[in-house]
Amino acid sequence: LENIIELSQSVSWMNGVQFYLTKDISVNHGHTIYIDSPWAITSISQRQFWKNVDFKKFLDGKVEGILSIDVSDWDTPGIIFNKPAKECTREEVVKEIWEQLKKSLNVNGVELLKDEYMHSCNIDDDIVFSQPMENKEPLLVNTVNSWDLRPYSYTRIPNLFLASDYVKTYTDLATMEGANEAARRAVNCILDSDKSKYKDCQIWDLSEPWVFALFRWIDKRRYIKGLTWNSNQPFVIRILTRFIILTKKLTTKSKK
C-alpha cells in the first residue's frame, strides 16, 4: 500500500451529466467524442441500448431520450462564460455543456439538438458546488511510469483485497472494464484465501487488433529513442491504412 499516496497524485476529473430529452437524439451508435470542445466532452445516447425500457414510466412521462455526457477537462475556459468548469455554478455548467454540444452537433444547416428538447438534467453527485468546487471521486489517469505504483488485488494484510480501477489489470486503463476486471481479481483472491470449491472468475487478456501492430512498433521505437509521439506516419503506413479502410468499406457493402 506504500505507493498509493504517490499514485493518488495521478488523478483528474471526468464526471458526468445526464440530459433528459423530450426527443430521442441517437447521434451515433456508441461513444461520441467532441474533439474540438473546450471541456473535452464525450457523449452516449442511451435509448438505443435500452430497447425494452418504457421511458413513459419515468419522471412525468415526457422523456424520450437520455444523452449521457462526460466532461474530461474542468480547467479550460468554456465558450460562453469564458471560465473553466471548476469555477462555474451548477446552472453555468449545464448551459456551457449544452452550448458546446450544439456547436458540434448543429452543423451544415442541420439542427440536431434544439433547446426545446431539454426536459431536465442531472450532474454527478460527486461534484460539490462549493468554493472552491470539490470532486469526491477523481479518476486515475495513466501517467508515465505509474504502472509500478499500482497495487495488486491482494495485499500482505490478511483479508484485505482491492477492487478498483487503479489495481494492476490486463485492461491497464481507468475504465469500467478495468474496474470490473479488478473486482474479478479480488474475488479470485478471496476464493483462493478461503480455499473455496467454486471456480475463479474468468479474466480476459487485453486484445488489440492486429492492424495496429505496426503503429505500436513505431511508437515503441520512438519511445526507446526518447522521442515524443508523432502523428505523421511514414508513407507506407498511410498507404496501408487507406488500403485497410477501403477493404473494410468494400466488405461492408458486399454484406449489404
C-alpha positions in Angstrom: 0.0 0.0 0.0 3.0 2.3 0.3 2.7 3.6 -3.2 -1.0 4.6 -3.1 -0.3 8.1 -1.7 2.1 8.9 -4.5 -0.3 7.3 -7.0 -3.1 9.4 -5.7 -1.5 12.4 -7.4 -2.1 10.9 -10.8 -5.8 11.7 -11.0 -8.0 14.0 -12.9 -11.7 15.0 -13.2 -14.0 13.1 -15.5 -17.6 13.4 -14.3 -20.9 13.0 -16.0 -24.1 15.0 -16.7 -27.3 13.4 -18.0 -29.6 15.4 -20.2 -33.2 14.1 -20.3 -34.7 15.0 -23.6 -38.3 15.2 -25.0 -37.0 13.8 -28.3 -34.5 10.9 -28.7 -31.3 12.1 -30.3 -29.4 9.0 -31.4 -26.3 11.0 -32.6 -24.1 7.9 -33.0 -24.1 4.1 -32.3 -21.7 4.2 -29.4 -19.4 6.7 -27.7 -19.1 10.1 -29.5 -16.1 12.3 -29.0 -16.4 16.1 -29.5 -12.8 16.5 -30.3 -12.9 20.4 -30.6 -15.0 21.0 -27.4 -13.1 23.1 -24.8 -14.2 20.9 -22.0 -13.3 17.6 -23.8 -16.8 16.4 -24.0 -17.9 12.9 -24.9 -21.5 11.5 -25.0 -23.6 8.4 -25.3 -27.2 8.4 -26.4 -28.7 5.9 -24.1 -32.1 4.8 -25.5 -30.6 2.8 -28.4 -29.2 0.4 -25.8 -32.4 0.0 -23.8 -34.8 -1.3 -26.4 -37.2 -2.9 -23.9 -37.4 0.0 -21.5 -40.6 2.1 -21.4 -39.4 5.6 -20.9 -43.0 6.8 -20.3 -42.8 5.2 -16.9 -40.2 7.7 -15.7 -40.4 11.3 -14.5 -43.5 12.9 -16.0 -43.7 10.6 -19.0 -42.4 13.2 -21.4 -38.8 12.0 -21.6 -38.0 10.3 -24.9 -34.2 10.1 -24.8 -31.2 10.4 -22.5 -27.9 12.0 -23.5 -25.1 11.0 -21.1 -22.1 13.3 -21.1 -18.6 13.0 -19.7 -16.6 16.2 -19.1 -12.9 15.5 -19.0 -11.4 19.0 -18.9 -12.5 21.1 -15.9 -9.7 23.6 -16.2 -10.1 25.1 -19.7 -12.4 28.2 -20.2 -15.6 27.5 -22.0 -17.2 29.3 -25.0 -20.0 31.2 -23.1 -18.8 32.3 -19.7 -15.0 32.1 -20.5 -14.5 30.2 -17.3 -13.3 26.7 -16.6 -15.9 24.3 -15.3 -14.4 24.3 -11.8 -15.3 28.0 -11.5 -18.8 27.7 -12.8 -22.1 27.5 -10.9 -24.4 24.5 -11.5 -26.5 26.4 -13.9 -23.5 27.7 -15.8 -22.0 24.1 -16.1 -25.3 22.9 -17.6 -25.7 25.8 -20.1 -22.0 25.6 -21.1 -22.1 21.9 -21.8 -25.4 22.3 -23.7 -23.9 25.0 -25.9 -20.8 23.0 -26.6 -22.9 20.1 -27.7 -25.0 22.3 -30.0 -21.8 23.8 -31.6 -20.6 20.3 -32.5 -23.9 18.7 -33.5 -25.7 21.5 -35.3 -23.6 21.9 -38.4 -24.2 22.2 -42.2 -27.6 23.7 -41.7 -28.9 20.7 -39.7 -30.2 21.5 -36.2 -30.0 18.1 -34.5 -30.1 19.4 -30.9 -32.7 22.1 -30.1 -33.3 24.0 -26.9 -36.9 22.9 -26.7 -35.7 19.2 -26.4 -34.2 19.9 -23.0 -36.5 18.4 -20.3 -34.2 18.3 -17.3 -30.7 17.3 -16.3 -28.6 15.7 -13.6 -25.0 16.4 -12.6 -22.8 13.7 -10.9 -23.4 13.8 -7.2 -19.6 13.7 -6.7 -19.3 17.3 -7.9 -19.9 19.6 -4.9 -20.6 23.2 -5.9 -18.7 24.9 -3.1 -15.9 27.5 -3.3 -13.6 26.0 -4.4 -15.5 23.3 -6.3 -14.9 19.8 -4.9 -14.8 16.4 -6.7 -15.3 13.5 -4.3 -14.3 10.9 -6.9 -11.5 11.9 -9.2 -10.4 9.4 -11.8 -7.0 7.7 -12.1 -5.0 8.8 -15.2 -2.3 6.6 -16.6 0.8 8.7 -16.4 4.4 7.6 -17.4 5.7 5.0 -15.0 2.5 5.0 -12.9 2.2 1.2 -13.5 4.9 0.5 -11.0 2.9 2.4 -8.3 -0.3 0.5 -8.9 -1.1 -2.3 -6.4 -2.3 -5.9 -7.0 -5.7 -7.0 -5.8 -4.2 -8.9 -2.9 -2.2 -7.3 -0.1 0.1 -8.6 2.7 -2.7 -7.7 5.2 -4.9 -10.8 5.8 -8.4 -10.5 4.3 -7.7 -7.1 2.7 -8.3 -7.1 -1.1 -8.5 -4.2 -3.5 -11.1 -3.8 -6.3 -10.8 -0.5 -8.1 -9.6 0.9 -11.5 -6.2 1.7 -10.0 -5.4 -2.0 -9.4 -3.0 -3.7 -11.9 -5.1 -5.3 -14.6 -4.7 -6.5 -18.1 -7.1 -3.7 -19.1 -4.4 -1.2 -18.0 -6.8 1.8 -18.2 -9.0 3.6 -15.7 -12.3 2.4 -17.1 -15.4 0.5 -16.0 -13.8 -2.5 -17.8 -10.6 -2.1 -15.7 -12.7 -1.8 -12.5 -14.7 -4.9 -13.5 -11.5 -6.9 -14.0 -10.1 -5.6 -10.7 -13.2 -6.8 -9.0 -12.9 -10.3 -10.6 -9.3 -10.5 -9.4 -10.3 -9.5 -5.9 -13.0 -12.2 -5.9 -10.5 -14.8 -7.1 -8.1 -13.8 -4.3 -11.0 -14.2 -1.7 -11.8 -17.6 -3.2 -8.2 -18.6 -3.1 -7.6 -17.5 0.5 -10.8 -19.3 1.6 -9.7 -22.4 -0.3 -13.2 -22.3 -1.9 -14.5 -25.1 -4.1 -16.0 -22.6 -6.5 -14.4 -21.7 -9.9 -12.4 -18.5 -10.3 -14.0 -15.6 -12.2 -12.9 -15.5 -15.8 -10.3 -12.9 -16.7 -9.5 -11.9 -20.3 -6.2 -10.6 -21.6 -6.4 -7.3 -23.4 -6.9 -8.0 -27.1 -5.7 -5.4 -29.6 -6.5 -5.6 -33.3 -3.6 -6.8 -35.4 -3.9 -3.9 -37.8 -2.4 -1.6 -35.0 0.7 -3.8 -34.5 2.8 -1.7 -36.9 1.7 1.5 -35.2 2.6 0.1 -31.8 6.0 -0.9 -33.1 6.7 2.6 -34.5 5.6 4.2 -31.2 7.8 1.8 -29.2 10.8 2.6 -31.3 10.2 6.3 -30.8 9.8 5.8 -27.1 13.0 3.9 -26.7 14.8 6.7 -28.6 13.3 9.3 -26.2 11.2 10.9 -28.9 7.7 12.3 -28.5 4.6 10.8 -30.1 4.3 11.8 -33.8 1.0 11.7 -35.7 2.9 12.0 -39.1 3.2 8.3 -40.0 5.5 7.0 -42.7 4.2 6.9 -46.3 4.0 3.1 -46.3 1.9 3.2 -43.1 -0.5 5.8 -44.6 -1.0 3.7 -47.8 -1.6 0.6 -45.7 -4.1 2.4 -43.6 -6.1 3.6 -46.6 -6.0 0.1 -48.1 -7.4 -1.4 -44.9 -10.2 1.3 -44.7 -11.1 0.7 -48.4 -11.2 -3.1 -47.9 -13.5 -2.7 -44.9 -15.9 -0.5 -46.8 -16.0 -2.9 -49.8 -16.6 -5.8 -47.4 -19.4 -3.9 -45.6 -21.1 -3.1 -49.0 -20.9 -6.7 -50.2 -22.5 -7.9 -47.0 -25.4 -5.5 -47.5 
